[in-house]
């Protein structure tokens, strides 16, 4: 059953729609994902055979591929937000979960590359939680 999702970047210049189903949802803690996100991990959804359509801003997307690996990122060149990659050769679309504007019916299935996580990435779930910036 195909699902319909929409998403966009932070500044709103890039927006997309995706028709397909997310089969995998991984939180990647590798050093490259930490560098590109500036946080403990990237939250990536994998949609094999999905159809990705750029609604706006396709000409504002920049692509980076790390020269020594298969690591790649697509992002809005105005605000820097990660946006989906249509990996046609692999037959799937990789979607940064944070770029979605629609709700998900899948939960994260695994934390991956924990062997290279940051040394500060222990027990993050034990830090106090607030609904807004604490005073």
C-alpha angles and dihedrals in degrees: 000000000000119000126205120223135173131200145166145185125263096264093043096234092115120052133163146178126217129199113195142064129285107232100174134032116186133176104214118204098181118133093251093054090047090052095048095045100036089223141079097287149347118249107218130181122203120211113182113206093004123151114234119195124184107223093185141352101031088143089055094061118105123196128212125188119184106236097225100045148024090266112128139164134192116202144167107265091213102053102011095235115156112245132186125291118217100213095192093171089058094040097237145095119230112208126192101229092219091061093063120106092186127073124260130227093196126079127211107282102193147002105230134195091023088155089073099038120131116273088238091058095090120114095352088153089064094063114105116268126224132183090223140005107313118237 
